[in-house]
Amino acid sequence: MGPTRRRFLTTIATAGGLTALNLSGETSIAWGNKTDQPTGQKTQLIPTSFSKFWAQAVEFEEQVVYYPDKRPGYAAWVAPWKGPNGALFLSFIEKRRLLNPSHRPIPLDFWEAMGLPIKYQASFCTDPNILTESVILQSLDQGTTWKEVGRSATSCLHHFGYLSLSDGSMLRGNHNAYLAYYPEETPICSIQKSSDLGNSWTDFTVVGKEFFFYPYRLISLHDGTLFFLGGYRDAFGPGRRVPRRTETRGNVRREHQAAFYYSFDQGAKWTGPIPVFPGVYASEPDVVELSSEELLLVNSKIQGGDPTRQKIRRQGNNFVPQPVFDIVKGPVPETIVQTKSGLLVGTSRGGVYACSKDEGNSWYPIDGLPRSLYQPRIVELNDGRLCNFFHLGGDDVFGEKDQYIGNHVFRLQEELPTETTLELMREKNRERSQYINAFRAVLRKGDRPVPNQDIRFTVRSSSRGRKSYHSQVFVRSTDVKGQTRVELPEFDRCIDIHRDYSVKAEFEPVSPNEALVPAQSTEYACYRMTSSAGKKDTYEFYVAKRQLFVSKERLSEFPELHQLVENFGLQPAFSKTELREGLKIIPARLELFIEGLIHHNVLVAKRANSYRWNEVELTAVMPIVVEDDFLAGD
């Protein structure tokens, strides 16, 4: 049995390394219960998948990194990061029963504005006899041993965003919103800097003022650009625009908005805030830089959020947020890391560990691990192991729980399915000069085509007169190239340039044990009528807003068109006899006239000698004056 967590770790830096206690007692997966817990509770290594192992942890270790001297202790809000020369740093907040020299009594009105239970002022704001300190530990052996290198008083509830610069100095995010009691005191968010391993901090630059920005992540990108992620809203408190922190004003969709800043000069100047996750409640999203140099933001259900993801594309010196995507499946983590192999791995407070191979679109639980404890932060160690830090407890009142800082360390073996993709494209005619009303879908697993699978096409199209929409479903099977297609020949008879439709392809594996995952294409929105390369007029007749547009050649050939629309344009149907009498033309000429209009889809024969307009009733005839000039593509 491994040593108990009750063993204290000395917190004096001069005493040397703080040895992390291995509580698992072994380095391989063990199914069943572990009993050497400080609370006497059991940690169960739980299987989380039910059909097959999508991913599995090996060489699992559970460790206590730090226990406070005084019991019950308050140690919480971890923030790990990698420093120069392979060093691993870990910051957290410790509260101790000591005189607080910066304490100011809290106005009762401001405390009411905070909207918290009684006694939480010592955790969120201040207390005369409780000192809040940020503690920094350093490990030079990838978390085997730890040494306290920094400790300083702080007035911030927690600092979640830390990084080290190349010269060894440290930056972190900070705010004073919970201590700006009076309207004349300015709420600010700042970047603080330390040049002595966190023993003292100064405000390096003010990022924002007069509003509340909650700093959550601070990372350095591959080119040294700094990225600062958090959430902002109006400053709160008596005498401010928003009187209370938890207030929701009428007709406001989101009081809280996730946003980011970026800096090209190591944190001296910042650009932002730039909103992300529009319309989504994203209290504490995480961010990683992908191998494509895009940034991926993932938002979990934490704090009532919507499981979503969003990329940020870099274009020169600009950061351009892309559309927000719903996450398709799986337990979405609140903390994520991208491994050297490109896999995303993460977990959530009280949740299972999960991983993704498709940039966060779908997540699969990892077997062989206990659930994470509170407010986790995960990193990949230099040797490829995953290390998740956390604290015991939650948003606790001082003295409520005997808190400690711990971690889970493991290697990951995964057999995740290769990403299944479904591409949808509109086809062209044989001459490659015009897009037609036919679509091809291609199903792939990675780079390989997937044959003999059913694809569901959903076509949503506007009705005659565009008064409504209706949907049709077509199921087609893929061939040896993973391809299948759907044709819509009835759309070829349309001459209303505004009649639109959309096509979407979807794939759902028949068996959940197949190494395939559901996939869907983009929704392709288009029009039934399309232009041709090399032709000035693809159609000699078309309808737009109850007007019949006709080429000059056809107008010259059929001057009766004006009289036809004037006499019969608003009639839903009419007979050949009515046409002959109304237009006063000889039968041979009438036959030629009707045959030409049916050929060009202006008229439709309802039954023998009875006709109606193909699209809508008409009010006028107009000449076509816009000429096309398109080049053929591939």
Secondary structure, 3 states (H helix, E strand, C coil): CCCCCCCCCCCCHHHCCEECEECCCCCCCCCEEECCCCCCCCEEEECCCCCCCCEEEEEEEEEEEECCCCCCCEEEEEEEEECHHHCEEEEEEEEECCCCCCCCCCCHHHHHHHCCCCCCHHHHCCECCEEEEEEEEEECCCCCEEEEEEEEECCCCCCCCEEECCCCCEEEEEECCCCCCCCCCCCEEEEEEECCCCCCCEEEEEEEECEEEEEEEEEECCCCCEEEEEEEEECECCCCCECCCCCCCCCCCCCCEEEEEEECCCCCCCEEEEECCCCCCCCCCEEEECCCCCEEEEECCHHHCCCEEEEEEEECCEEEEEEEEECCECCCCCEEEECCCCCEEEECCCCCCEEECCCCCECEECECECCCCEEEEEEECCCCCEEEEEECCCCCCCCCCCCCEEEEEEEEEECCCCCEEEEEEEEECCCCCEEEEEEEEEEEECCEECCCCEEEEEEEEECHHHCCEEEEEEEEECCCCCEEEEECHHHHHCCECCCEEEEEEEECCCCCCCCCCCEECCCEEEECCCCECCCCCCCCEEEECCEEEECHHHHHHCCCHHHHHHHHCCCCCEEHHHHHHHHCCCHHHHHHHHHHHHHCCCEEEEECCEEEECCCCCCEEEECCCCCCCCCCC
